[in-house]
């Protein structure tokens, strides 16, 4: 009888969901943790478009830690977009389970076209470069809208940023088509909000034209540096050399970036040459030329 009763108790304890900690008396939660958990329903693992989350409650932090898992699905290999952000933390705040941070990792279904792919090794790097281009375009269109403001009124600078924005989007689109042409797989990443727009707003009354050109120059150099690194990998690595990708980069993004960097650098130099007293008039003259 005692054996049967012990077995039933064991089955009951196993059947309790780990998230249903209110029924577990041996967790020894601190009074502060018990108070914090009041009002929150049983925690449920967040649903993922691909993959799943495995969660565990830690009484030391009074929170759930969830790890993203990307198993095979329908015979296709799933990969975590960024392993650094595979873990997420959830806290009970005002009766609601909330993420500590915005989710940054997700599962990707990387499936190349085997009938087409040949000597194509740098798909991940190309996808990362595409993300950088979209991120850059987001910053540039933010700058373009800033210069359209009535209290800034620099339509020439706005046109320049809009033109650069279109170039970045076209480059990204051509790279997406190139990956498909080579039989690779495309990974679409989240694009962070642009910070340059906020930087320009903070300098609304102080040489906004120069501030924008300096920011644009840094952004374009970062893109060019990433493209050069990919070019180096496609050239120097004997086991993973890719002459076709090397030519594609030289004829496309690298050639365009050299021209764009020179244009922005010349404008930056001109704006810096004006004294504080002459700067407003000089900025206006440069803006007229850019319209």
Buried (B, 14 or more C-beta within 10 A) or exposed (E): EEEEEEEEEEEEEEEEEEBEBBEBEEEEBEEEBBEBBEEBEEBEEBEBEBBBBEBEBEEEEBBBBBBBBBEEEEEEEBBBBEEEBBEBBBBBEEEEBEEEEEBBBBBBBBEBBEEEBEEBBBBBBBBBBBBBBBBBBBBBBBBBBBBBBEEBEBBBBBBBBBBBBBBBBBBBEBBBEBBEEBBBBBBEBBBEEBEBBEBBEEEEEEBBBBBBBBBBBEBBBEBBEBBBEBBEBBBEEEEEBBEBBBEBBEEBBBEBBEEBBEBBBEBBEBBEEBEEEEBEEBBEEBBEEBE
